[in-house]
Amino acid sequence: MDPNQVAGMAVIFGAYSLMLYLLYRSNKIIAEIKRRRLVEKRRYAKKKIAHVLEVHRATRHRRQ
């Protein structure tokens, strides 16, 4: 193999390695975003349920 072929292979393997690394990082970032959205949805649902229960408790005497 001459030096040009070695350099070409190094560039190809380097680019492929970089692509795999970037794919790994982007998947990790996407998973973190999904996790945060799920946490926010749960937090919102808990607040909403707590609010509904509080209103229910506060207005119970009016219905009786």
PDBQT receptor file of N, H, CA, C and O in Angstrom, charges set to zero:
ATOM      1  N   MET A   1       0.855  -1.193   0.000  1.00  0.00    +0.000 N 
ATOM      2  CA  MET A   1       0.000   0.000   0.000  1.00  0.00    +0.000 C 
ATOM      3  C   MET A   1       0.891   1.243   0.000  1.00  0.00    +0.000 C 
ATOM      4  O   MET A   1       1.870   1.331   0.742  1.00  0.00    +0.000 OA
ATOM      5  N   ASP A   2       0.534   2.167  -0.825  1.00  0.00    +0.000 N 
ATOM      6  H   ASP A   2      -0.261   2.095  -1.428  1.00  0.00    +0.000 HD
ATOM      7  CA  ASP A   2       1.310   3.398  -0.832  1.00  0.00    +0.000 C 
ATOM      8  C   ASP A   2       0.733   4.387   0.194  1.00  0.00    +0.000 C 
ATOM      9  O   ASP A   2      -0.374   4.179   0.691  1.00  0.00    +0.000 OA
ATOM     10  N   PRO A   3       1.455   5.434   0.506  1.00  0.00    +0.000 N 
ATOM     11  CA  PRO A   3       1.011   6.387   1.545  1.00  0.00    +0.000 C 
ATOM     12  C   PRO A   3      -0.336   7.044   1.246  1.00  0.00    +0.000 C 
ATOM     13  O   PRO A   3      -1.084   7.363   2.169  1.00  0.00    +0.000 OA
ATOM     14  N   ASN A   4      -0.647   7.246  -0.019  1.00  0.00    +0.000 N 
ATOM     15  H   ASN A   4      -0.038   6.987  -0.769  1.00  0.00    +0.000 HD
ATOM     16  CA  ASN A   4      -1.937   7.861  -0.353  1.00  0.00    +0.000 C 
ATOM     17  C   ASN A   4      -3.103   6.945   0.018  1.00  0.00    +0.000 C 
ATOM     18  O   ASN A   4      -4.134   7.412   0.501  1.00  0.00    +0.000 OA
ATOM     19  N   GLN A   5      -2.939   5.654  -0.205  1.00  0.00    +0.000 N 
ATOM     20  H   GLN A   5      -2.101   5.274  -0.598  1.00  0.00    +0.000 HD
ATOM     21  CA  GLN A   5      -3.992   4.704   0.161  1.00  0.00    +0.000 C 
ATOM     22  C   GLN A   5      -4.171   4.649   1.677  1.00  0.00    +0.000 C 
ATOM     23  O   GLN A   5      -5.295   4.598   2.176  1.00  0.00    +0.000 OA
ATOM     24  N   VAL A   6      -3.057   4.659   2.399  1.00  0.00    +0.000 N 
ATOM     25  H   VAL A   6      -2.144   4.700   1.993  1.00  0.00    +0.000 HD
ATOM     26  CA  VAL A   6      -3.117   4.638   3.865  1.00  0.00    +0.000 C 
ATOM     27  C   VAL A   6      -3.822   5.895   4.369  1.00  0.00    +0.000 C 
ATOM     28  O   VAL A   6      -4.668   5.824   5.260  1.00  0.00    +0.000 OA
ATOM     29  N   ALA A   7      -3.472   7.036   3.801  1.00  0.00    +0.000 N 
ATOM     30  H   ALA A   7      -2.784   7.094   3.078  1.00  0.00    +0.000 HD
ATOM     31  CA  ALA A   7      -4.107   8.292   4.209  1.00  0.00    +0.000 C 
ATOM     32  C   ALA A   7      -5.600   8.267   3.885  1.00  0.00    +0.000 C 
ATOM     33  O   ALA A   7      -6.420   8.728   4.679  1.00  0.00    +0.000 OA
ATOM     34  N   GLY A   8      -5.947   7.731   2.725  1.00  0.00    +0.000 N 
ATOM     35  H   GLY A   8      -5.281   7.356   2.080  1.00  0.00    +0.000 HD
ATOM     36  CA  GLY A   8      -7.360   7.637   2.341  1.00  0.00    +0.000 C 
ATOM     37  C   GLY A   8      -8.143   6.750   3.286  1.00  0.00    +0.000 C 
ATOM     38  O   GLY A   8      -9.260   7.084   3.681  1.00  0.00    +0.000 OA
ATOM     39  N   MET A   9      -7.551   5.608   3.653  1.00  0.00    +0.000 N 
ATOM     40  H   MET A   9      -6.644   5.337   3.332  1.00  0.00    +0.000 HD
ATOM     41  CA  MET A   9      -8.228   4.719   4.602  1.00  0.00    +0.000 C 
ATOM     42  C   MET A   9      -8.376   5.385   5.966  1.00  0.00    +0.000 C 
ATOM     43  O   MET A   9      -9.403   5.232   6.629  1.00  0.00    +0.000 OA
ATOM     44  N   ALA A  10      -7.357   6.117   6.381  1.00  0.00    +0.000 N 
ATOM     45  H   ALA A  10      -6.524   6.241   5.843  1.00  0.00    +0.000 HD
ATOM     46  CA  ALA A  10      -7.423   6.806   7.673  1.00  0.00    +0.000 C 
ATOM     47  C   ALA A  10      -8.547   7.836   7.668  1.00  0.00    +0.000 C 
ATOM     48  O   ALA A  10      -9.283   7.967   8.646  1.00  0.00    +0.000 OA
ATOM     49  N   VAL A  11      -8.674   8.564   6.567  1.00  0.00    +0.000 N 
ATOM     50  H   VAL A  11      -8.076   8.458   5.772  1.00  0.00    +0.000 HD
ATOM     51  CA  VAL A  11      -9.747   9.559   6.458  1.00  0.00    +0.000 C 
ATOM     52  C   VAL A  11     -11.109   8.876   6.498  1.00  0.00    +0.000 C 
ATOM     53  O   VAL A  11     -12.015   9.347   7.185  1.00  0.00    +0.000 OA
ATOM     54  N   ILE A  12     -11.263   7.783   5.778  1.00  0.00    +0.000 N 
ATOM     55  H   ILE A  12     -10.527   7.400   5.220  1.00  0.00    +0.000 HD
ATOM     56  CA  ILE A  12     -12.549   7.072   5.740  1.00  0.00    +0.000 C 
ATOM     57  C   ILE A  12     -12.905   6.526   7.120  1.00  0.00    +0.000 C 
ATOM     58  O   ILE A  12     -14.028   6.706   7.592  1.00  0.00    +0.000 OA
ATOM     59  N   PHE A  13     -11.949   5.859   7.765  1.00  0.00    +0.000 N 
ATOM     60  H   PHE A  13     -11.037   5.712   7.382  1.00  0.00    +0.000 HD
ATOM     61  CA  PHE A  13     -12.225   5.310   9.096  1.00  0.00    +0.000 C 
ATOM     62  C   PHE A  13     -12.483   6.418  10.116  1.00  0.00    +0.000 C 
ATOM     63  O   PHE A  13     -13.331   6.274  10.997  1.00  0.00    +0.000 OA
ATOM     64  N   GLY A  14     -11.752   7.516   9.991  1.00  0.00    +0.000 N 
ATOM     65  H   GLY A  14     -11.063   7.633   9.276  1.00  0.00    +0.000 HD
ATOM     66  CA  GLY A  14     -11.965   8.650  10.900  1.00  0.00    +0.000 C 
ATOM     67  C   GLY A  14     -13.349   9.252  10.724  1.00  0.00    +0.000 C 
ATOM     68  O   GLY A  14     -14.030   9.559  11.702  1.00  0.00    +0.000 OA
ATOM     69  N   ALA A  15     -13.760   9.419   9.472  1.00  0.00    +0.000 N 
ATOM     70  H   ALA A  15     -13.206   9.169   8.678  1.00  0.00    +0.000 HD
ATOM     71  CA  ALA A  15     -15.088   9.981   9.201  1.00  0.00    +0.000 C 
ATOM     72  C   ALA A  15     -16.182   9.044   9.698  1.00  0.00    +0.000 C 
ATOM     73  O   ALA A  15     -17.186   9.493  10.251  1.00  0.00    +0.000 OA
ATOM     74  N   TYR A  16     -15.990   7.750   9.501  1.00  0.00    +0.000 N 
ATOM     75  H   TYR A  16     -15.175   7.384   9.052  1.00  0.00    +0.000 HD
ATOM     76  CA  TYR A  16     -16.978   6.762   9.963  1.00  0.00    +0.000 C 
ATOM     77  C   TYR A  16     -17.064   6.760  11.490  1.00  0.00    +0.000 C 
ATOM     78  O   TYR A  16     -18.153   6.692  12.059  1.00  0.00    +0.000 OA
ATOM     79  N   SER A  17     -15.914   6.836  12.140  1.00  0.00    +0.000 N 
ATOM     80  H   SER A  17     -15.029   6.892  11.677  1.00  0.00    +0.000 HD
ATOM     81  CA  SER A  17     -15.896   6.887  13.606  1.00  0.00    +0.000 C 
ATOM     82  C   SER A  17     -16.595   8.141  14.113  1.00  0.00    +0.000 C 
ATOM     83  O   SER A  17     -17.362   8.088  15.075  1.00  0.00    +0.000 OA
ATOM     84  N   LEU A  18     -16.330   9.259  13.467  1.00  0.00    +0.000 N 
ATOM     85  H   LEU A  18     -15.707   9.302  12.686  1.00  0.00    +0.000 HD
ATOM     86  CA  LEU A  18     -16.983  10.507  13.858  1.00  0.00    +0.000 C 
ATOM     87  C   LEU A  18     -18.491  10.407  13.665  1.00  0.00    +0.000 C 
ATOM     88  O   LEU A  18     -19.254  10.871  14.513  1.00  0.00    +0.000 OA
ATOM     89  N   MET A  19     -18.927   9.811  12.567  1.00  0.00    +0.000 N 
ATOM     90  H   MET A  19     -18.307   9.434  11.879  1.00  0.00    +0.000 HD
ATOM     91  CA  MET A  19     -20.358   9.651  12.310  1.00  0.00    +0.000 C 
ATOM     92  C   MET A  19     -21.012   8.798  13.397  1.00  0.00    +0.000 C 
ATOM     93  O   MET A  19     -22.085   9.139  13.895  1.00  0.00    +0.000 OA
ATOM     94  N   LEU A  20     -20.369   7.690  13.765  1.00  0.00    +0.000 N 
ATOM     95  H   LEU A  20     -19.497   7.413  13.361  1.00  0.00    +0.000 HD
ATOM     96  CA  LEU A  20     -20.922   6.836  14.818  1.00  0.00    +0.000 C 
ATOM     97  C   LEU A  20     -20.989   7.566  16.156  1.00  0.00    +0.000 C 
ATOM     98  O   LEU A  20     -21.963   7.427  16.895  1.00  0.00    +0.000 OA
ATOM     99  N   TYR A  21     -19.956   8.342  16.463  1.00  0.00    +0.000 N 
ATOM    100  H   TYR A  21     -19.165   8.456  15.862  1.00  0.00    +0.000 HD
ATOM    101  CA  TYR A  21     -19.946   9.108  17.711  1.00  0.00    +0.000 C 
ATOM    102  C   TYR A  21     -21.076  10.129  17.720  1.00  0.00    +0.000 C 
ATOM    103  O   TYR A  21     -21.785  10.262  18.718  1.00  0.00    +0.000 OA
ATOM    104  N   LEU A  22     -21.249  10.849  16.615  1.00  0.00    +0.000 N 
ATOM    105  H   LEU A  22     -20.673  10.740  15.804  1.00  0.00    +0.000 HD
ATOM    106  CA  LEU A  22     -22.313  11.854  16.550  1.00  0.00    +0.000 C 
ATOM    107  C   LEU A  22     -23.690  11.208  16.636  1.00  0.00    +0.000 C 
ATOM    108  O   LEU A  22     -24.598  11.770  17.247  1.00  0.00    +0.000 OA
ATOM    109  N   LEU A  23     -23.854  10.046  16.037  1.00  0.00    +0.000 N 
ATOM    110  H   LEU A  23     -23.116   9.590  15.540  1.00  0.00    +0.000 HD
ATOM    111  CA  LEU A  23     -25.114   9.316  16.133  1.00  0.00    +0.000 C 
ATOM    112  C   LEU A  23     -25.394   8.922  17.580  1.00  0.00    +0.000 C 
ATOM    113  O   LEU A  23     -26.516   9.064  18.066  1.00  0.00    +0.000 OA
ATOM    114  N   TYR A  24     -24.375   8.433  18.253  1.00  0.00    +0.000 N 
ATOM    115  H   TYR A  24     -23.464   8.318  17.858  1.00  0.00    +0.000 HD
ATOM    116  CA  TYR A  24     -24.502   8.060  19.665  1.00  0.00    +0.000 C 
ATOM    117  C   TYR A  24     -24.906   9.269  20.504  1.00  0.00    +0.000 C 
ATOM    118  O   TYR A  24     -25.814   9.183  21.330  1.00  0.00    +0.000 OA
ATOM    119  N   ARG A  25     -24.230  10.392  20.287  1.00  0.00    +0.000 N 
ATOM    120  H   ARG A  25     -23.493  10.462  19.615  1.00  0.00    +0.000 HD
ATOM    121  CA  ARG A  25     -24.524  11.603  21.066  1.00  0.00    +0.000 C 
ATOM    122  C   ARG A  25     -25.942  12.107  20.786  1.00  0.00    +0.000 C 
ATOM    123  O   ARG A  25     -26.654  12.491  21.714  1.00  0.00    +0.000 OA
ATOM    124  N   SER A  26     -26.352  12.108  19.532  1.00  0.00    +0.000 N 
ATOM    125  H   SER A  26     -25.774  11.796  18.778  1.00  0.00    +0.000 HD
ATOM    126  CA  SER A  26     -27.682  12.619  19.201  1.00  0.00    +0.000 C 
ATOM    127  C   SER A  26     -28.762  11.718  19.791  1.00  0.00    +0.000 C 
ATOM    128  O   SER A  26     -29.782  12.215  20.270  1.00  0.00    +0.000 OA
ATOM    129  N   ASN A  27     -28.557  10.404  19.765  1.00  0.00    +0.000 N 
ATOM    130  H   ASN A  27     -27.729  10.001  19.376  1.00  0.00    +0.000 HD
ATOM    131  CA  ASN A  27     -29.533   9.500  20.381  1.00  0.00    +0.000 C 
ATOM    132  C   ASN A  27     -29.625   9.739  21.879  1.00  0.00    +0.000 C 
ATOM    133  O   ASN A  27     -30.710   9.689  22.460  1.00  0.00    +0.000 OA
ATOM    134  N   LYS A  28     -28.487   9.998  22.497  1.00  0.00    +0.000 N 
ATOM    135  H   LYS A  28     -27.607  10.039  22.025  1.00  0.00    +0.000 HD
ATOM    136  CA  LYS A  28     -28.467  10.273  23.935  1.00  0.00    +0.000 C 
ATOM    137  C   LYS A  28     -29.230  11.575  24.242  1.00  0.00    +0.000 C 
ATOM    138  O   LYS A  28     -29.995  11.640  25.204  1.00  0.00    +0.000 OA
ATOM    139  N   ILE A  29     -29.015  12.588  23.429  1.00  0.00    +0.000 N 
ATOM    140  H   ILE A  29     -28.393  12.535  22.647  1.00  0.00    +0.000 HD
ATOM    141  CA  ILE A  29     -29.693  13.871  23.622  1.00  0.00    +0.000 C 
ATOM    142  C   ILE A  29     -31.195  13.711  23.422  1.00  0.00    +0.000 C 
ATOM    143  O   ILE A  29     -31.981  14.251  24.200  1.00  0.00    +0.000 OA
ATOM    144  N   ILE A  30     -31.601  12.981  22.396  1.00  0.00    +0.000 N 
ATOM    145  H   ILE A  30     -30.962  12.543  21.764  1.00  0.00    +0.000 HD
ATOM    146  CA  ILE A  30     -33.026  12.762  22.131  1.00  0.00    +0.000 C 
ATOM    147  C   ILE A  30     -33.673  12.003  23.282  1.00  0.00    +0.000 C 
ATOM    148  O   ILE A  30     -34.789  12.327  23.688  1.00  0.00    +0.000 OA
ATOM    149  N   ALA A  31     -32.985  11.000  23.808  1.00  0.00    +0.000 N 
ATOM    150  H   ALA A  31     -32.078  10.737  23.478  1.00  0.00    +0.000 HD
ATOM    151  CA  ALA A  31     -33.517  10.242  24.947  1.00  0.00    +0.000 C 
ATOM    152  C   ALA A  31     -33.688  11.145  26.164  1.00  0.00    +0.000 C 
ATOM    153  O   ALA A  31     -34.670  11.017  26.894  1.00  0.00    +0.000 OA
ATOM    154  N   GLU A  32     -32.751  12.048  26.388  1.00  0.00    +0.000 N 
ATOM    155  H   GLU A  32     -31.953  12.152  25.795  1.00  0.00    +0.000 HD
ATOM    156  CA  GLU A  32     -32.844  12.977  27.524  1.00  0.00    +0.000 C 
ATOM    157  C   GLU A  32     -34.022  13.934  27.343  1.00  0.00    +0.000 C 
ATOM    158  O   GLU A  32     -34.738  14.219  28.302  1.00  0.00    +0.000 OA
ATOM    159  N   ILE A  33     -34.225  14.427  26.134  1.00  0.00    +0.000 N 
ATOM    160  H   ILE A  33     -33.643  14.196  25.354  1.00  0.00    +0.000 HD
ATOM    161  CA  ILE A  33     -35.353  15.323  25.866  1.00  0.00    +0.000 C 
ATOM    162  C   ILE A  33     -36.669  14.595  26.112  1.00  0.00    +0.000 C 
ATOM    163  O   ILE A  33     -37.582  15.158  26.716  1.00  0.00    +0.000 OA
ATOM    164  N   LYS A  34     -36.778  13.343  25.649  1.00  0.00    +0.000 N 
ATOM    165  H   LYS A  34     -36.036  12.886  25.159  1.00  0.00    +0.000 HD
ATOM    166  CA  LYS A  34     -38.001  12.564  25.874  1.00  0.00    +0.000 C 
ATOM    167  C   LYS A  34     -38.237  12.349  27.362  1.00  0.00    +0.000 C 
ATOM    168  O   LYS A  34     -39.367  12.448  27.840  1.00  0.00    +0.000 OA
ATOM    169  N   ARG A  35     -37.162  12.055  28.092  1.00  0.00    +0.000 N 
ATOM    170  H   ARG A  35     -36.244  11.975  27.704  1.00  0.00    +0.000 HD
ATOM    171  CA  ARG A  35     -37.284  11.835  29.533  1.00  0.00    +0.000 C 
ATOM    172  C   ARG A  35     -37.773  13.102  30.231  1.00  0.00    +0.000 C 
ATOM    173  O   ARG A  35     -38.639  13.040  31.104  1.00  0.00    +0.000 OA
ATOM    174  N   ARG A  36     -37.217  14.248  29.844  1.00  0.00    +0.000 N 
ATOM    175  H   ARG A  36     -36.514  14.298  29.135  1.00  0.00    +0.000 HD
ATOM    176  CA  ARG A  36     -37.644  15.519  30.450  1.00  0.00    +0.000 C 
ATOM    177  C   ARG A  36     -39.110  15.808  30.151  1.00  0.00    +0.000 C 
ATOM    178  O   ARG A  36     -39.846  16.258  31.029  1.00  0.00    +0.000 OA
ATOM    179  N   ARG A  37     -39.537  15.551  28.915  1.00  0.00    +0.000 N 
ATOM    180  H   ARG A  37     -38.939  15.186  28.202  1.00  0.00    +0.000 HD
ATOM    181  CA  ARG A  37     -40.946  15.778  28.564  1.00  0.00    +0.000 C 
ATOM    182  C   ARG A  37     -41.860  14.899  29.396  1.00  0.00    +0.000 C 
ATOM    183  O   ARG A  37     -42.905  15.351  29.864  1.00  0.00    +0.000 OA
ATOM    184  N   LEU A  38     -41.471  13.645  29.581  1.00  0.00    +0.000 N 
ATOM    185  H   LEU A  38     -40.622  13.278  29.201  1.00  0.00    +0.000 HD
ATOM    186  CA  LEU A  38     -42.270  12.727  30.384  1.00  0.00    +0.000 C 
ATOM    187  C   LEU A  38     -42.360  13.210  31.828  1.00  0.00    +0.000 C 
ATOM    188  O   LEU A  38     -43.429  13.164  32.438  1.00  0.00    +0.000 OA
ATOM    189  N   VAL A  39     -41.235  13.673  32.373  1.00  0.00    +0.000 N 
ATOM    190  H   VAL A  39     -40.367  13.710  31.878  1.00  0.00    +0.000 HD
ATOM    191  CA  VAL A  39     -41.225  14.194  33.743  1.00  0.00    +0.000 C 
ATOM    192  C   VAL A  39     -42.147  15.406  33.844  1.00  0.00    +0.000 C 
ATOM    193  O   VAL A  39     -42.912  15.535  34.800  1.00  0.00    +0.000 OA
ATOM    194  N   GLU A  40     -42.070  16.295  32.851  1.00  0.00    +0.000 N 
ATOM    195  H   GLU A  40     -41.448  16.190  32.074  1.00  0.00    +0.000 HD
ATOM    196  CA  GLU A  40     -42.930  17.482  32.871  1.00  0.00    +0.000 C 
ATOM    197  C   GLU A  40     -44.402  17.101  32.770  1.00  0.00    +0.000 C 
ATOM    198  O   GLU A  40     -45.235  17.694  33.455  1.00  0.00    +0.000 OA
ATOM    199  N   LYS A  41     -44.739  16.123  31.931  1.00  0.00    +0.000 N 
ATOM    200  H   LYS A  41     -44.063  15.641  31.375  1.00  0.00    +0.000 HD
ATOM    201  CA  LYS A  41     -46.133  15.679  31.817  1.00  0.00    +0.000 C 
ATOM    202  C   LYS A  41     -46.632  15.125  33.136  1.00  0.00    +0.000 C 
ATOM    203  O   LYS A  41     -47.745  15.426  33.567  1.00  0.00    +0.000 OA
ATOM    204  N   ARG A  42     -45.802  14.313  33.776  1.00  0.00    +0.000 N 
ATOM    205  H   ARG A  42     -44.897  14.068  33.426  1.00  0.00    +0.000 HD
ATOM    206  CA  ARG A  42     -46.192  13.744  35.073  1.00  0.00    +0.000 C 
ATOM    207  C   ARG A  42     -46.387  14.834  36.111  1.00  0.00    +0.000 C 
ATOM    208  O   ARG A  42     -47.352  14.812  36.875  1.00  0.00    +0.000 OA
ATOM    209  N   ARG A  43     -45.464  15.789  36.133  1.00  0.00    +0.000 N 
ATOM    210  H   ARG A  43     -44.680  15.807  35.512  1.00  0.00    +0.000 HD
ATOM    211  CA  ARG A  43     -45.555  16.889  37.094  1.00  0.00    +0.000 C 
ATOM    212  C   ARG A  43     -46.835  17.695  36.852  1.00  0.00    +0.000 C 
ATOM    213  O   ARG A  43     -47.532  18.062  37.798  1.00  0.00    +0.000 OA
ATOM    214  N   TYR A  44     -47.137  17.966  35.584  1.00  0.00    +0.000 N 
ATOM    215  H   TYR A  44     -46.571  17.669  34.815  1.00  0.00    +0.000 HD
ATOM    216  CA  TYR A  44     -48.345  18.709  35.250  1.00  0.00    +0.000 C 
ATOM    217  C   TYR A  44     -49.584  17.932  35.678  1.00  0.00    +0.000 C 
ATOM    218  O   TYR A  44     -50.521  18.505  36.234  1.00  0.00    +0.000 OA
ATOM    219  N   ALA A  45     -49.586  16.624  35.419  1.00  0.00    +0.000 N 
ATOM    220  H   ALA A  45     -48.825  16.158  34.967  1.00  0.00    +0.000 HD
ATOM    221  CA  ALA A  45     -50.742  15.795  35.794  1.00  0.00    +0.000 C 
ATOM    222  C   ALA A  45     -50.934  15.793  37.303  1.00  0.00    +0.000 C 
ATOM    223  O   ALA A  45     -52.064  15.880  37.783  1.00  0.00    +0.000 OA
ATOM    224  N   LYS A  46     -49.846  15.694  38.053  1.00  0.00    +0.000 N 
ATOM    225  H   LYS A  46     -48.928  15.623  37.663  1.00  0.00    +0.000 HD
ATOM    226  CA  LYS A  46     -49.949  15.709  39.518  1.00  0.00    +0.000 C 
ATOM    227  C   LYS A  46     -50.529  17.036  40.003  1.00  0.00    +0.000 C 
ATOM    228  O   LYS A  46     -51.392  17.060  40.880  1.00  0.00    +0.000 OA
ATOM    229  N   LYS A  47     -50.050  18.138  39.425  1.00  0.00    +0.000 N 
ATOM    230  H   LYS A  47     -49.349  18.119  38.713  1.00  0.00    +0.000 HD
ATOM    231  CA  LYS A  47     -50.563  19.455  39.820  1.00  0.00    +0.000 C 
ATOM    232  C   LYS A  47     -52.045  19.576  39.491  1.00  0.00    +0.000 C 
ATOM    233  O   LYS A  47     -52.830  20.083  40.292  1.00  0.00    +0.000 OA
ATOM    234  N   LYS A  48     -52.416  19.107  38.307  1.00  0.00    +0.000 N 
ATOM    235  H   LYS A  48     -51.778  18.696  37.656  1.00  0.00    +0.000 HD
ATOM    236  CA  LYS A  48     -53.812  19.195  37.871  1.00  0.00    +0.000 C 
ATOM    237  C   LYS A  48     -54.710  18.371  38.791  1.00  0.00    +0.000 C 
ATOM    238  O   LYS A  48     -55.771  18.837  39.204  1.00  0.00    +0.000 OA
ATOM    239  N   ILE A  49     -54.290  17.154  39.110  1.00  0.00    +0.000 N 
ATOM    240  H   ILE A  49     -53.428  16.775  38.774  1.00  0.00    +0.000 HD
ATOM    241  CA  ILE A  49     -55.081  16.298  39.994  1.00  0.00    +0.000 C 
ATOM    242  C   ILE A  49     -55.181  16.926  41.377  1.00  0.00    +0.000 C 
ATOM    243  O   ILE A  49     -56.256  16.934  41.978  1.00  0.00    +0.000 OA
ATOM    244  N   ALA A  50     -54.074  17.451  41.885  1.00  0.00    +0.000 N 
ATOM    245  H   ALA A  50     -53.201  17.445  41.397  1.00  0.00    +0.000 HD
ATOM    246  CA  ALA A  50     -54.089  18.089  43.200  1.00  0.00    +0.000 C 
ATOM    247  C   ALA A  50     -55.037  19.282  43.206  1.00  0.00    +0.000 C 
ATOM    248  O   ALA A  50     -55.762  19.500  44.177  1.00  0.00    +0.000 OA
ATOM    249  N   HIS A  51     -55.030  20.048  42.128  1.00  0.00    +0.000 N 
ATOM    250  H   HIS A  51     -54.441  19.871  41.339  1.00  0.00    +0.000 HD
ATOM    251  CA  HIS A  51     -55.912  21.212  42.045  1.00  0.00    +0.000 C 
ATOM    252  C   HIS A  51     -57.378  20.779  42.022  1.00  0.00    +0.000 C 
ATOM    253  O   HIS A  51     -58.211  21.363  42.715  1.00  0.00    +0.000 OA
ATOM    254  N   VAL A  52     -57.689  19.770  41.237  1.00  0.00    +0.000 N 
ATOM    255  H   VAL A  52     -57.012  19.295  40.674  1.00  0.00    +0.000 HD
ATOM    256  CA  VAL A  52     -59.070  19.284  41.155  1.00  0.00    +0.000 C 
ATOM    257  C   VAL A  52     -59.528  18.774  42.516  1.00  0.00    +0.000 C 
ATOM    258  O   VAL A  52     -60.651  19.051  42.938  1.00  0.00    +0.000 OA
ATOM    259  N   LEU A  53     -58.668  18.032  43.200  1.00  0.00    +0.000 N 
ATOM    260  H   LEU A  53     -57.756  17.807  42.856  1.00  0.00    +0.000 HD
ATOM    261  CA  LEU A  53     -59.033  17.524  44.524  1.00  0.00    +0.000 C 
ATOM    262  C   LEU A  53     -59.223  18.658  45.524  1.00  0.00    +0.000 C 
ATOM    263  O   LEU A  53     -60.118  18.606  46.368  1.00  0.00    +0.000 OA
ATOM    264  N   GLU A  54     -58.384  19.675  45.427  1.00  0.00    +0.000 N 
ATOM    265  H   GLU A  54     -57.658  19.718  44.741  1.00  0.00    +0.000 HD
ATOM    266  CA  GLU A  54     -58.504  20.821  46.336  1.00  0.00    +0.000 C 
ATOM    267  C   GLU A  54     -59.818  21.557  46.088  1.00  0.00    +0.000 C 
ATOM    268  O   GLU A  54     -60.506  21.929  47.038  1.00  0.00    +0.000 OA
ATOM    269  N   VAL A  55     -60.169  21.767  44.836  1.00  0.00    +0.000 N 
ATOM    270  H   VAL A  55     -59.611  21.464  44.064  1.00  0.00    +0.000 HD
ATOM    271  CA  VAL A  55     -61.438  22.421  44.509  1.00  0.00    +0.000 C 
ATOM    272  C   VAL A  55     -62.593  21.556  44.990  1.00  0.00    +0.000 C 
ATOM    273  O   VAL A  55     -63.576  22.072  45.523  1.00  0.00    +0.000 OA
ATOM    274  N   HIS A  56     -62.483  20.263  44.808  1.00  0.00    +0.000 N 
ATOM    275  H   HIS A  56     -61.685  19.844  44.375  1.00  0.00    +0.000 HD
ATOM    276  CA  HIS A  56     -63.523  19.333  45.257  1.00  0.00    +0.000 C 
ATOM    277  C   HIS A  56     -63.707  19.435  46.775  1.00  0.00    +0.000 C 
ATOM    278  O   HIS A  56     -64.832  19.475  47.272  1.00  0.00    +0.000 OA
ATOM    279  N   ARG A  57     -62.582  19.477  47.504  1.00  0.00    +0.000 N 
ATOM    280  H   ARG A  57     -61.668  19.444  47.101  1.00  0.00    +0.000 HD
ATOM    281  CA  ARG A  57     -62.654  19.603  48.967  1.00  0.00    +0.000 C 
ATOM    282  C   ARG A  57     -63.252  20.947  49.378  1.00  0.00    +0.000 C 
ATOM    283  O   ARG A  57     -64.061  21.020  50.303  1.00  0.00    +0.000 OA
ATOM    284  N   ALA A  58     -62.852  21.995  48.689  1.00  0.00    +0.000 N 
ATOM    285  H   ALA A  58     -62.195  21.936  47.937  1.00  0.00    +0.000 HD
ATOM    286  CA  ALA A  58     -63.293  23.335  49.059  1.00  0.00    +0.000 C 
ATOM    287  C   ALA A  58     -64.775  23.545  48.775  1.00  0.00    +0.000 C 
ATOM    288  O   ALA A  58     -65.437  24.303  49.485  1.00  0.00    +0.000 OA
ATOM    289  N   THR A  59     -65.299  22.893  47.760  1.00  0.00    +0.000 N 
ATOM    290  H   THR A  59     -64.761  22.277  47.184  1.00  0.00    +0.000 HD
ATOM    291  CA  THR A  59     -66.699  23.126  47.386  1.00  0.00    +0.000 C 
ATOM    292  C   THR A  59     -67.629  22.032  47.897  1.00  0.00    +0.000 C 
ATOM    293  O   THR A  59     -68.821  22.044  47.589  1.00  0.00    +0.000 OA
ATOM    294  N   ARG A  60     -67.108  21.097  48.667  1.00  0.00    +0.000 N 
ATOM    295  H   ARG A  60     -66.140  21.088  48.918  1.00  0.00    +0.000 HD
ATOM    296  CA  ARG A  60     -67.929  19.988  49.147  1.00  0.00    +0.000 C 
ATOM    297  C   ARG A  60     -69.078  20.498  50.025  1.00  0.00    +0.000 C 
ATOM    298  O   ARG A  60     -70.206  20.016  49.922  1.00  0.00    +0.000 OA
ATOM    299  N   HIS A  61     -68.787  21.463  50.877  1.00  0.00    +0.000 N 
ATOM    300  H   HIS A  61     -67.871  21.855  50.962  1.00  0.00    +0.000 HD
ATOM    301  CA  HIS A  61     -69.829  21.949  51.789  1.00  0.00    +0.000 C 
ATOM    302  C   HIS A  61     -70.963  22.647  51.034  1.00  0.00    +0.000 C 
ATOM    303  O   HIS A  61     -72.095  22.670  51.516  1.00  0.00    +0.000 OA
ATOM    304  N   ARG A  62     -70.682  23.210  49.874  1.00  0.00    +0.000 N 
ATOM    305  H   ARG A  62     -69.762  23.192  49.482  1.00  0.00    +0.000 HD
ATOM    306  CA  ARG A  62     -71.731  23.879  49.098  1.00  0.00    +0.000 C 
ATOM    307  C   ARG A  62     -72.724  22.875  48.528  1.00  0.00    +0.000 C 
ATOM    308  O   ARG A  62     -73.908  23.178  48.381  1.00  0.00    +0.000 OA
ATOM    309  N   ARG A  63     -72.237  21.676  48.206  1.00  0.00    +0.000 N 
ATOM    310  H   ARG A  63     -71.275  21.429  48.325  1.00  0.00    +0.000 HD
ATOM    311  CA  ARG A  63     -73.101  20.673  47.590  1.00  0.00    +0.000 C 
ATOM    312  C   ARG A  63     -73.963  19.947  48.619  1.00  0.00    +0.000 C 
ATOM    313  O   ARG A  63     -74.978  19.352  48.258  1.00  0.00    +0.000 OA
ATOM    314  N   GLN A  64     -73.587  19.985  49.855  1.00  0.00    +0.000 N 
ATOM    315  H   GLN A  64     -72.762  20.468  50.149  1.00  0.00    +0.000 HD
ATOM    316  CA  GLN A  64     -74.351  19.236  50.865  1.00  0.00    +0.000 C 
ATOM    317  C   GLN A  64     -75.549  20.007  51.359  1.00  0.00    +0.000 C 
ATOM    318  O   GLN A  64     -76.292  19.515  52.209  1.00  0.00    +0.000 OA
TER     319      GLN A  64
